[in-house]
Amino acid sequence: MGISKAALSAALAGLALGWGSVVGAQQPAPPAPAFAPSNTGAAGARAMAANCAACHGTEGRPAQGSAVAGLAGMPRDWIVQSMTQFKEGKKPATVMHQIAKGYSDAEIAAMGDYFSKLPR
C-alpha cells in the first residue's frame, strides 16, 4: 500500500499552507513599557533640585561670597526664564547649557516652583 503521488503532493501542500499561516501570522504587539512617574510633583521637584546643590548650595543657598546665583526664594518666572535661556543656548554659562538640556519644560517649571517657595 503506497501513497499516490497526488495524495502526497496534496498533503505536503496542505502542510505548507498551514505552516505559512503560522509563520506569517502577525504576533500581538508587546505591552507598552512602564515609564517612571513624572518628576513634576513635590517629591520629584525636590529630588531634581538636589542636583543643583553641588554648585548652588543646599536648597539653592550657595556659600557666602559665592559667585554662583542663589536659587532659594527667587521668583519662579526668573528661574524658569533663566533655565529656558540656558537650555536654548541664549544665556551665557559654563555648564548650565548642558544641564538645562536634561530637563523638560514641565520639570523646569516644577523646580522653579520649588525654589521660589524656599526662604532665602
N, C-alpha and C positions, 0 to 999 in steps of 0.2 A: 504494500500500500504506500503509494507515494503521493506527494502533494503535487498537484499540477503547477506548471509554471505560472499560469494565470492566477491561481489561488495564492501562490507565494507572492507574486507581484502585488496583488491587491492587499494582502496582509501587510507587506512592507510599506506600501503607500499609505495605508491607514495609520501605521505606527509613525511614519514620517510626518504626516499631517498632525497627528496628536502631539508629537514631540515639539513640532514647530509652534503649536499654540501655547505650550508650556514655556518654551524659551522666549517667544515673542510677547508673552503676556506682560503687561505693564504692572510693575510692582507698586504698591501704595507708597507714597512719599513718607520718609521718616518724620517723626514728630518734630515740631519746631524746637530749637534749643531753648533752655530756660536761662534767661539772662539775669544778671544781678539786679536787685531792686534799684530804683532811681536813687541818686545821691542828693536829690534836691530837698529831702526832708531835713528836719533839725539835726538828727544824728549824722546824716550824710554831709551836711554843710560843715558841721563841727569837725568831722574826720578830714574833709578836704582842706579846711582852714589850718589843720595841724601841719599840713605840708608847707605852709608859709612860715612856720616858726623858725626854721633854720636861718632865714635872712631877716624876717620882720619881727622876730621875737615871739615868745609865748603869747597866745591870744592877740597877736598883732601889736604887741608893745615892744619895740626894739630897745636895746640897751641905751641908756642915756648918752647923748652925744653922737649917736649913730647917724650916718648919712642916709640910711635906708628909711623910707617912709613908714610911719606908724599907720596901722590899719584900724585899730580899735577906735570906735566912736566916729569914724569918718563917715560922711554921707554916703548912703547906698549908691546913689547915682554917680558919684565921683569914682567909687570903686569899680562899678560896672563899666563906666566910660573908660577908665584907665585900662582895665583888663581887656576890653574890646579893642582899644587902640594898640595895646601890646600884641594882641592876637593877630591883628591886621598889619602889623609892622609899621604903624603910623606914629608910635611914640618911642623916643629913644630909650634904650635899655641895654643891659649887658646880657642877662639870661632870661628876662621876663618874656621875650618874644617866643621862645621855645616852650616855656612853662605854660603860658596862656593858651597855646595851641592845643594843649591836652584837655581843656575843659570846654564843655558845650555852653551855649548861651544861657541855658537854664541853670547849669551848675555855677556859672559866674554870678548870675543873679542871686542864687542861694547863698553864695559866700558873701556877696555884698550885703544881703540882709543880716547874715550872721555877724559880720564885723561891725556893721553900723549900730547894732544893738548893744555892743560891749562898751563898758565905760572906758574912757581914755586912761 
